[in-house]
Amino acid sequence: TYQTFDPLVLSMTGAVQLYSTRDVNNESYQPGNSLTLSPSVGFAVNEKITLTGGVSWRFKESDEINGEKIGIKQTQTSLDLGLGYAFGKHDTVSINARPKVSGDGDIQINVGWIHRLKN
C-alpha cells in the first residue's frame, strides 16, 4: 500500500511465507514460517532523482524435524536505502542497499535498469 504527499511517497509492504512439511532423508522436515514488514518513504528530489529510505523487519519461526523444534525463533532488522535516476523517458537505473541492523550480519546491494518500450 502507499500514500502520496507530493514529493513524498509513503509505502508499506508485507509478506507471509508459509511452508509445508516435506520428507528429507526419511525424516519429516517443516521449515519455519516467516512474516516480513517493510515501511518506507520515497522523496522525489527532482524529475530525474528519487531517494528512498526505510526499514525491513523479519520474524522467522523455528524449523522442525519429526515434530521437534530445532534452532530458535529469529528476528532480523535491515535498513533500506536507495537511489533512482531517470536517464530519459524510457530508462531508469536504481541502486539499493540493505545493510543488516540486527540478526545475522550482511549487506545486500542491488542494481537495476528499467527500459520502457515505446508505445
C-alpha positions in Angstrom: 0.0 0.0 0.0 1.1 3.6 -0.5 0.1 7.2 0.1 1.4 10.2 -1.9 2.1 13.6 -0.4 4.0 15.3 -3.3 7.0 15.0 -3.3 6.9 12.2 -0.7 5.5 8.6 -1.2 4.9 6.6 2.0 4.6 2.8 1.5 4.2 -0.4 3.5 5.0 -3.8 2.1 4.2 -7.0 4.0 4.8 -10.7 3.2 4.0 -14.0 4.8 5.8 -17.2 3.9 4.1 -20.4 4.8 5.9 -23.7 4.3 4.6 -27.2 4.1 6.2 -30.3 5.6 8.5 -32.3 3.4 10.4 -35.6 3.7 14.2 -35.2 3.7 16.4 -38.3 4.2 13.4 -40.2 5.6 12.7 -37.5 8.2 9.8 -35.1 8.3 11.1 -31.5 7.9 9.0 -28.4 8.5 10.8 -25.1 7.6 9.8 -22.2 9.9 7.2 -19.8 8.6 8.0 -16.1 8.4 6.5 -12.6 8.4 8.1 -9.5 6.9 7.1 -5.9 7.3 8.8 -3.0 5.3 7.7 0.6 5.8 9.5 3.1 3.6 9.4 6.7 2.3 10.4 7.9 -1.2 11.4 11.5 -1.9 11.4 13.0 -5.4 14.4 15.3 -5.4 13.6 16.5 -8.9 12.2 15.0 -12.1 15.2 12.7 -12.5 16.3 11.7 -9.0 14.4 9.8 -6.3 15.8 8.9 -2.9 14.2 6.1 -0.8 14.7 5.0 2.8 13.0 2.7 5.2 13.4 -0.4 7.4 12.6 -4.1 6.9 11.7 -6.3 9.9 11.5 -10.2 9.5 10.3 -12.8 12.1 11.0 -16.5 11.4 9.7 -19.4 13.4 11.9 -22.4 14.4 12.3 -25.3 11.9 11.0 -28.7 13.0 12.4 -32.2 12.3 10.0 -35.1 13.1 7.8 -32.6 15.1 10.7 -31.5 17.3 11.8 -27.8 17.1 15.4 -27.2 16.1 17.0 -23.8 16.4 15.3 -20.7 17.8 12.9 -18.2 16.6 14.7 -15.3 14.8 14.2 -11.7 14.0 16.2 -9.5 11.6 16.1 -5.8 11.0 17.6 -4.1 8.0 18.0 -0.5 6.8 16.8 0.1 3.3 18.5 2.9 1.3 18.0 3.6 -2.4 18.7 6.0 -5.3 16.8 6.1 -8.6 18.0 8.1 -11.6 15.9 8.6 -14.8 18.2 8.9 -17.9 15.3 9.8 -20.1 11.6 9.0 -20.8 12.4 5.3 -21.2 15.4 4.4 -19.0 15.7 4.4 -15.2 18.6 3.0 -13.1 18.2 2.2 -9.4 20.8 1.3 -6.7 19.6 -0.1 -3.4 21.5 -1.2 -0.3 20.1 -3.2 2.6 22.6 -3.5 5.5 21.5 -5.6 8.5 20.9 -3.7 11.7 20.2 -6.8 13.8 20.3 -10.5 13.2 22.9 -12.2 11.0 25.1 -9.5 9.6 25.4 -9.0 5.8 24.5 -6.4 3.2 22.6 -6.7 0.0 23.3 -4.4 -2.9 21.0 -4.4 -5.9 21.4 -2.5 -9.2 18.5 -2.4 -11.6 17.8 -1.0 -15.0 14.3 -0.5 -16.4 13.8 0.2 -20.0 10.2 1.1 -21.1 9.3 0.2 -24.6 7.9 3.0 -26.8 4.1 2.9 -27.5 
